[in-house]
Amino acid sequence: MVSNVSRLNYRLLIALLLIVISAAVAIVRERRPSFLRPDLRLYAYIGNSRDASVSVVDLIRLGTIATIPVGPAPSGLRAHPTLDQVWGVSTEGGYAFFIDAPSGRVVSRIPVGASPFAVDFSPDGRLAYVAASGSASLVAIDCRAGHVVGRARTGRRPWLARVTPDGKQILVPNRDDSTLEIFDAATLAHEATIGVGSHPEQVVVLPDNSIAFVSATGSNEISAVDLRNHALISNLRLSGAPSALLLKPDGGELYVSMPESHGLEVIDTWRTEISDSMLLGSAPAAGAMTADASLVYVSDAQANSVTPIAMAARRLLSPISTGRHPGPCALDPSGDLLLVANEDSNDLAVIRVRTQSLLTMIPVGSRPTSLAIKLF
């Protein structure tokens, strides 16, 4: 009798062990993006504006693996399109920097001028472009060599440099001049200056390089600019100051978030007119879009959540809780994970897209305000 009980307990133990192992494997598979191979790494880089650092988060282990000192007020983090590098700028330091992803170290700091905010790349990844707001200048940087290869004067307080999809032009919105300047990408020769709405900041360009849409925070407008004829098409009046600009991959619609008016407005880019509007929440700000444009996610800084929107039906899904004051957000290359940097709680929310649920919160540095994802 005792022997039979012992055998039964042993079998139960084996069964329980197998269940635990199966559950552990299922959890690992659930957390691991489906496209990854053993030789690939998937990291998130978070710029911490208060402690002059970039946190590196392993998106497979779901934990912070490094904190890299980069200099004061890092912002504008971008993954390089062809090299194993992550770029950013130090707004207070007046330089661009790039991190070698495999080693996790800053390879170069390149002086660009006072108060840069963002960086953009040529389509082939050979050059990086940075506008320096405080010194009214635009620079081109050789990404492999890590030094400036071109420089041009701009209008007053250039906000950023945006490369057109064909890589032929650089667009620079000048906030204090309320103009959009166009430069030749190869030579940085000035091509045109076009008046737009008051205090322009963000720029998106249609895939066929025909029209640029410029957010004007001072006049609550989106300016549509004809890039072929170098002319203003129209200023589209919004219900509030524009924040994020999310352009569908086919260029057919532009989604504009407006924190002050609690909404999102839809621009028909072919007709250059506002076609729809949606009430989202308290303060919708930053956003991200799935590759097929079926879902748009907008972070709400006051509600401490991110709202998914099924865009075809114009339907709001249930908000997903994040940390305090969520800001920049991004989807990983597979579209499996949505990342949201929380500026006041100093952490990164990791959301499983398939289930529309919070997977975990990962501590990062102080006041994270920019975010990039790199697969290498």
C-alpha positions as CSV (number, residue, x, y, z in Angstrom):
1,M,0.0,0.0,0.0
2,V,2.8,2.4,0.9
3,S,4.6,1.5,-2.3
4,N,1.5,2.3,-4.4
5,V,1.2,5.7,-2.6
6,S,4.8,6.5,-3.3
7,R,4.5,5.7,-6.9
8,L,1.4,7.8,-7.1
9,N,3.2,10.8,-5.5
10,Y,6.1,10.3,-7.8
11,R,3.9,10.4,-10.9
12,L,2.1,13.5,-9.6
13,L,5.4,15.2,-9.0
14,I,6.5,14.4,-12.6
15,A,3.2,15.6,-13.9
16,L,3.5,18.9,-12.0
17,L,7.0,19.4,-13.1
18,L,6.0,18.9,-16.8
19,I,3.2,21.4,-16.3
20,V,5.6,24.0,-14.8
21,I,8.1,23.5,-17.6
22,S,5.3,23.8,-20.3
23,A,4.0,27.0,-18.7
24,A,7.5,28.5,-18.5
25,V,8.1,27.7,-22.2
26,A,4.7,29.3,-23.1
27,I,5.6,32.4,-21.2
28,V,8.9,32.7,-22.9
29,R,7.3,32.3,-26.3
30,E,4.6,34.8,-25.4
31,R,7.2,37.4,-24.5
32,R,9.6,36.7,-27.3
33,P,8.7,38.4,-30.6
34,S,7.9,35.8,-33.2
35,F,10.5,36.9,-35.8
36,L,13.6,36.7,-33.6
37,R,16.4,34.2,-34.1
38,P,19.0,33.2,-31.5
39,D,21.6,35.4,-33.1
40,L,19.4,38.6,-33.1
41,R,19.1,41.2,-30.4
42,L,16.1,43.5,-29.9
43,Y,16.9,46.6,-27.7
44,A,15.0,49.7,-26.7
45,Y,17.0,52.9,-26.1
46,I,15.4,55.5,-23.9
47,G,16.7,59.0,-23.6
48,N,16.6,60.3,-20.0
49,S,16.5,64.1,-20.2
50,R,17.2,64.7,-16.5
51,D,20.2,62.4,-15.9
52,A,22.1,62.8,-19.2
53,S,21.9,59.2,-20.0
54,V,20.3,56.5,-22.3
55,S,18.8,53.4,-20.8
56,V,19.2,50.2,-22.8
57,V,16.3,47.7,-22.3
58,D,16.5,44.1,-23.6
59,L,13.1,43.4,-25.1
60,I,13.6,39.6,-24.8
61,R,14.5,39.5,-21.2
62,L,12.3,42.5,-20.5
63,G,14.9,44.3,-18.3
64,T,17.3,47.2,-18.3
65,I,20.8,46.0,-19.2
66,A,22.8,49.2,-19.4
67,T,22.8,52.9,-18.6
68,I,25.0,54.9,-21.0
69,P,26.1,58.5,-20.2
70,V,25.6,60.6,-23.3
71,G,25.5,64.2,-22.1
72,P,23.0,66.8,-21.0
73,A,19.4,66.7,-22.2
74,P,19.5,63.8,-24.7
75,S,16.7,63.9,-27.2
76,G,15.6,62.8,-30.7
77,L,16.8,59.2,-30.4
78,R,16.7,57.4,-33.8
79,A,17.9,53.9,-34.8
80,H,20.2,54.1,-37.8
81,P,18.5,52.5,-40.9
82,T,21.5,50.4,-42.1
83,L,24.3,50.5,-39.4
84,D,24.3,49.0,-35.9
85,Q,24.0,52.5,-34.4
86,V,21.6,54.5,-32.4
87,W,21.8,58.3,-32.8
88,G,20.6,61.2,-30.8
89,V,21.4,64.8,-29.9
90,S,22.4,66.6,-26.7
91,T,20.2,69.7,-26.7
92,E,22.1,71.5,-24.0
93,G,25.5,70.2,-25.2
94,G,25.1,71.2,-28.8
95,Y,26.2,68.0,-30.4
96,A,24.9,64.8,-32.0
97,F,26.1,61.5,-30.7
98,F,25.8,57.9,-31.8
99,I,26.0,54.6,-29.8
100,D,27.5,51.5,-31.2
101,A,24.7,49.0,-30.5
102,P,26.8,45.8,-30.1
103,S,29.2,47.3,-27.6
104,G,26.8,49.8,-26.0
105,R,29.3,52.7,-26.0
106,V,29.2,56.2,-27.4
107,V,31.5,56.2,-30.4
108,S,31.4,59.9,-31.3
109,R,30.1,63.3,-30.2
110,I,29.8,65.7,-33.2
111,P,29.4,69.4,-32.5
112,V,26.5,70.7,-34.6
113,G,25.5,74.1,-33.0
114,A,23.3,75.3,-30.1
115,S,20.0,73.5,-29.2
116,P,19.5,70.7,-31.6
117,F,16.4,68.6,-31.1
118,A,16.3,65.8,-33.7
119,V,18.2,63.9,-36.3
120,D,17.2,62.4,-39.6
121,F,18.9,60.2,-42.2
122,S,19.3,59.9,-45.9
123,P,17.5,56.8,-47.3
124,D,20.8,55.0,-47.8
125,G,21.9,55.8,-44.3
126,R,25.1,57.5,-45.5
127,L,24.3,60.9,-44.0
128,A,22.6,62.3,-40.9
129,Y,21.1,65.8,-40.9
130,V,20.7,68.0,-37.8
131,A,19.2,71.5,-37.5
132,A,20.6,73.6,-34.6
133,S,17.8,75.8,-33.3
134,G,20.0,78.1,-31.3
135,S,22.5,78.8,-34.0
136,A,20.2,78.9,-37.1
137,S,22.2,76.2,-39.0
138,L,21.8,72.9,-40.7
139,V,24.6,70.3,-40.8
140,A,25.1,67.1,-42.8
141,I,27.2,64.3,-41.0
142,D,29.0,61.3,-42.5
143,C,27.6,58.5,-40.4
144,R,30.6,56.2,-40.8
145,A,33.3,58.8,-40.3
146,G,31.4,60.7,-37.6
147,H,32.2,64.2,-38.8
148,V,30.4,67.2,-40.4
149,V,30.6,67.2,-44.2
150,G,28.3,70.1,-45.0
151,R,26.8,73.2,-43.3
152,A,24.2,75.8,-44.2
153,R,22.5,78.8,-42.7
154,T,18.8,78.6,-42.0
155,G,16.0,80.9,-40.8
156,R,15.5,81.7,-37.1
157,R,15.1,78.8,-34.7
158,P,15.0,75.8,-37.1
159,W,13.1,73.0,-35.3
160,L,14.4,70.0,-37.2
161,A,15.6,68.7,-40.5
162,R,13.4,66.3,-42.4
163,V,14.6,64.3,-45.4
164,T,12.1,63.7,-48.2
165,P,11.5,60.0,-49.1
166,D,13.5,60.2,-52.3
167,G,16.5,61.6,-50.3
168,K,16.8,64.7,-52.6
169,Q,15.6,67.5,-50.4
170,I,15.9,68.6,-46.7
171,L,13.0,70.4,-45.2
172,V,13.5,72.8,-42.3
173,P,10.7,74.5,-40.4
174,N,11.8,77.8,-38.9
175,R,9.8,78.4,-35.8
176,D,10.4,82.1,-35.3
177,D,10.2,83.0,-39.0
178,S,7.1,80.8,-39.6
179,T,8.7,79.5,-42.8
180,L,9.6,76.1,-44.4
181,E,13.0,76.1,-46.1
182,I,14.0,73.6,-48.7
183,F,17.6,72.6,-49.2
184,D,19.3,70.3,-51.7
185,A,20.3,67.2,-49.8
186,A,23.6,66.6,-51.6
187,T,25.0,70.1,-51.4
188,L,22.8,71.8,-48.8
189,A,22.3,74.6,-51.3
190,H,19.2,76.7,-50.5
191,E,16.3,76.1,-52.9
192,A,13.2,77.9,-51.5
193,T,11.6,79.6,-48.5
194,I,7.8,79.2,-48.1
195,G,5.6,81.0,-45.6
196,V,3.5,78.6,-43.5
197,G,1.5,78.8,-40.3
198,S,2.8,80.4,-37.1
199,H,5.6,78.5,-35.2
200,P,6.0,75.4,-37.4
201,E,7.6,72.4,-35.8
202,Q,6.8,68.9,-37.2
203,V,7.0,67.8,-40.9
204,V,5.7,64.8,-42.8
205,V,6.0,64.2,-46.5
206,L,3.9,62.1,-48.8
207,P,5.6,58.9,-50.2
208,D,5.7,60.5,-53.8
209,N,7.5,63.5,-52.4
210,S,4.8,65.9,-53.7
211,I,3.4,67.5,-50.6
212,A,4.7,68.3,-47.1
213,F,2.4,68.8,-44.1
214,V,3.8,71.1,-41.5
215,S,2.3,71.5,-37.9
216,A,1.9,75.1,-36.8
217,T,1.5,75.2,-33.1
218,G,1.2,79.0,-32.9
219,S,-1.9,79.2,-35.2
220,N,-3.4,75.7,-34.6
221,E,-3.0,74.8,-38.3
222,I,-1.5,72.2,-40.6
223,S,0.2,73.8,-43.6
224,A,0.2,71.9,-46.9
225,V,3.2,72.8,-49.1
226,D,3.6,71.8,-52.8
227,L,7.3,70.7,-52.9
228,R,7.4,70.6,-56.7
229,N,6.2,74.2,-57.3
230,H,7.6,75.5,-53.9
231,A,4.2,77.0,-53.0
232,L,1.8,76.9,-50.1
233,I,-1.4,75.0,-50.9
234,S,-3.4,75.8,-47.9
235,N,-3.5,76.2,-44.1
236,L,-5.9,73.8,-42.5
237,R,-7.5,75.1,-39.3
238,L,-7.5,72.6,-36.4
239,S,-9.5,72.7,-33.2
240,G,-6.3,72.9,-31.1
241,A,-2.5,73.0,-31.2
242,P,-1.1,70.0,-33.2
243,S,1.2,67.5,-31.4
244,A,1.9,64.2,-33.2
245,L,1.7,63.7,-36.9
246,L,1.0,60.1,-38.0
247,L,1.0,59.5,-41.8
248,K,-0.5,56.3,-43.2
249,P,2.1,54.3,-45.1
250,D,0.3,54.9,-48.4
251,G,0.1,58.6,-47.6
252,G,-3.7,58.7,-47.9
253,E,-4.5,60.0,-44.4
254,L,-2.7,62.1,-41.8
255,Y,-3.7,61.8,-38.2
256,V,-3.0,64.8,-35.9
257,S,-3.3,64.6,-32.1
258,M,-4.2,67.8,-30.2
259,P,-3.7,67.7,-26.4
260,E,-5.5,70.9,-25.6
261,S,-8.7,70.0,-27.4
262,H,-8.6,66.4,-26.3
263,G,-8.9,65.0,-29.9
264,L,-7.5,63.6,-33.1
265,E,-8.3,65.1,-36.5
266,V,-8.0,63.2,-39.8
267,I,-6.7,65.0,-42.9
268,D,-7.4,63.6,-46.4
269,T,-4.0,64.2,-47.9
270,W,-5.2,63.8,-51.6
271,R,-7.8,66.6,-51.2
272,T,-5.8,68.5,-48.5
273,E,-8.8,68.9,-46.3
274,I,-9.9,67.8,-42.8
275,S,-12.2,64.8,-43.3
276,D,-13.0,63.6,-39.7
277,S,-12.4,64.3,-36.1
278,M,-12.5,62.2,-32.9
279,L,-12.6,62.9,-29.2
280,L,-9.9,60.8,-27.5
281,G,-9.4,61.7,-23.9
282,S,-7.7,64.2,-21.6
283,A,-4.5,65.1,-23.3
284,P,-3.7,62.9,-26.4
285,A,-0.1,63.6,-27.4
286,A,2.4,61.1,-28.9
287,G,1.4,58.2,-31.1
288,A,2.4,55.1,-33.0
289,M,0.8,53.2,-35.9
290,T,0.8,49.5,-36.9
291,A,2.5,48.7,-40.2
292,D,-0.9,48.0,-41.9
293,A,-2.4,51.2,-40.4
294,S,-5.2,49.3,-38.9
295,L,-4.5,50.5,-35.4
296,V,-3.2,53.8,-34.0
297,Y,-2.1,54.2,-30.4
298,V,-2.1,57.6,-28.8
299,S,-0.6,58.2,-25.3
300,D,-2.7,60.4,-22.9
301,A,-0.4,62.4,-20.6
302,Q,-3.1,63.2,-18.1
303,A,-5.1,60.0,-18.1
304,N,-1.9,57.8,-17.7
305,S,-2.9,55.5,-20.4
306,V,-2.6,54.8,-24.1
307,T,-5.7,54.6,-26.3
308,P,-5.9,52.1,-29.3
309,I,-8.0,53.3,-32.2
310,A,-9.4,51.0,-35.0
311,M,-9.0,53.6,-37.7
312,A,-11.1,52.0,-40.5
313,A,-14.1,52.0,-38.2
314,R,-13.0,55.2,-36.3
315,R,-13.6,53.2,-33.1
316,L,-11.9,53.7,-29.8
317,L,-10.8,50.5,-28.0
318,S,-10.4,50.2,-24.2
319,P,-7.5,52.4,-22.9
320,I,-4.5,50.5,-21.6
321,S,-2.9,51.7,-18.3
322,T,0.7,52.9,-18.4
323,G,2.9,54.8,-15.9
324,R,2.6,58.5,-15.0
325,H,2.6,61.0,-17.8
326,P,3.1,58.7,-20.8
327,G,4.9,60.3,-23.7
328,P,6.8,58.8,-26.7
329,C,5.6,55.4,-27.9
330,A,6.8,53.0,-30.6
331,L,6.1,49.5,-31.9
332,D,8.8,46.9,-32.3
333,P,9.7,45.7,-35.9
334,S,7.3,42.7,-35.6
335,G,4.4,44.8,-34.3
336,D,4.2,42.4,-31.3
337,L,5.1,45.0,-28.6
338,L,4.1,48.6,-28.0
339,L,6.5,50.6,-25.8
340,V,5.5,53.7,-24.0
341,A,8.0,55.9,-22.0
342,N,6.5,57.4,-18.9
343,E,8.0,60.8,-18.1
344,D,6.9,61.2,-14.4
345,S,7.2,57.6,-13.2
346,N,10.6,57.0,-14.9
347,D,9.7,53.7,-16.5
348,L,8.9,52.0,-19.7
349,A,5.5,50.3,-20.2
350,V,5.6,47.2,-22.4
351,I,2.2,46.3,-24.0
352,R,1.3,43.1,-25.8
353,V,-0.4,44.2,-29.0
354,R,-2.2,40.9,-29.6
355,T,-4.1,41.1,-26.2
356,Q,-4.1,44.9,-25.9
357,S,-2.8,44.5,-22.3
358,L,0.1,45.7,-20.2
359,L,2.9,43.1,-20.0
360,T,5.3,44.7,-17.6
361,M,6.8,48.0,-16.4
362,I,10.6,48.4,-16.6
363,P,12.4,51.1,-14.6
364,V,14.6,53.5,-16.6
365,G,16.4,56.8,-15.9
366,S,15.0,60.2,-14.9
367,R,12.4,61.8,-17.1
368,P,12.5,59.7,-20.3
369,T,11.5,61.8,-23.2
370,S,12.7,60.0,-26.3
371,L,12.6,56.4,-27.5
372,A,14.2,54.2,-30.3
373,I,14.1,50.5,-31.0
374,K,17.0,48.7,-32.7
375,L,17.1,45.1,-34.0
376,F,20.7,43.9,-34.8
